[in-house]
């Protein structure tokens, strides 16, 4: 019997989801470049899948894989350190790093 996928569900507009998608794709390229270890390539593909999910989001409830939350938080933190133009504090709320004020 297949277990249900555990997801972090959050209300999110298309613009914010797109920001997250761009950041996750950039992080995947930087942290897990092509040609790395097999485990690294699996992590890269999982992040790129999540990036595509975010970029295709039309608004409403966004379901992010709970297994990837630590990597998504790392991507948002990394983007803030890199002065990525897509970074915002709203992204920290989206991935559960901060609570809404």
SVG drawing of the C-alpha trace seen along z (x, -y; Angstrom):
<svg xmlns="http://www.w3.org/2000/svg" viewBox="-7 -42 38 44">
<polyline fill="none" stroke="black" stroke-width="0.4" points="0.0,0.0 1.4,-3.3 1.7,-6.0 0.2,-9.4 2.7,-12.1 3.4,-14.4 3.1,-18.0 3.6,-21.5 0.5,-23.3 0.4,-27.1 -1.8,-29.7 0.4,-31.5 0.0,-33.8 1.5,-33.0 4.1,-35.8 5.5,-34.5 5.5,-30.9 7.4,-32.1 10.0,-33.8 10.5,-30.6 10.7,-28.6 13.5,-30.8 15.4,-30.7 15.1,-26.9 16.4,-26.4 19.3,-28.7 20.2,-27.0 19.9,-23.5 22.4,-24.7 24.8,-26.1 24.6,-23.4 24.3,-20.4 26.0,-21.0 25.6,-18.5 28.1,-15.6 28.2,-15.5 27.6,-12.4 24.6,-10.2 23.0,-11.4 23.6,-15.0 22.0,-14.4 18.9,-13.0 18.7,-16.0 19.2,-18.3 16.4,-16.7 14.0,-16.7 14.7,-20.5 14.2,-21.2 10.9,-19.3 9.8,-21.5 11.0,-24.6 8.9,-23.6 5.9,-23.0 6.3,-26.5 6.8,-28.2 3.6,-26.6 1.5,-27.6 -1.5,-29.8 -2.3,-30.9 -4.2,-29.3 -2.8,-26.5 0.8,-25.5 1.8,-22.0 5.5,-21.6 7.1,-18.3 7.8,-18.1 11.0,-16.1 12.4,-19.1 11.6,-21.8 15.1,-21.8 16.6,-22.2 13.9,-24.9 14.8,-26.8 18.5,-26.5 17.7,-27.8 15.8,-30.8 18.7,-31.6 21.3,-31.2 19.3,-33.6 19.3,-36.2 23.1,-35.9 23.6,-36.1 21.4,-39.2 19.2,-37.3 16.6,-39.7 13.9,-37.1 14.5,-36.9 12.0,-38.4 11.1,-37.9 7.7,-36.6 9.6,-33.6 10.9,-32.8 7.3,-32.7 6.3,-30.5 8.9,-27.8 8.1,-28.0 11.3,-29.9 9.4,-32.8 5.8,-33.4 3.6,-36.0 3.5,-39.3"/>
</svg>
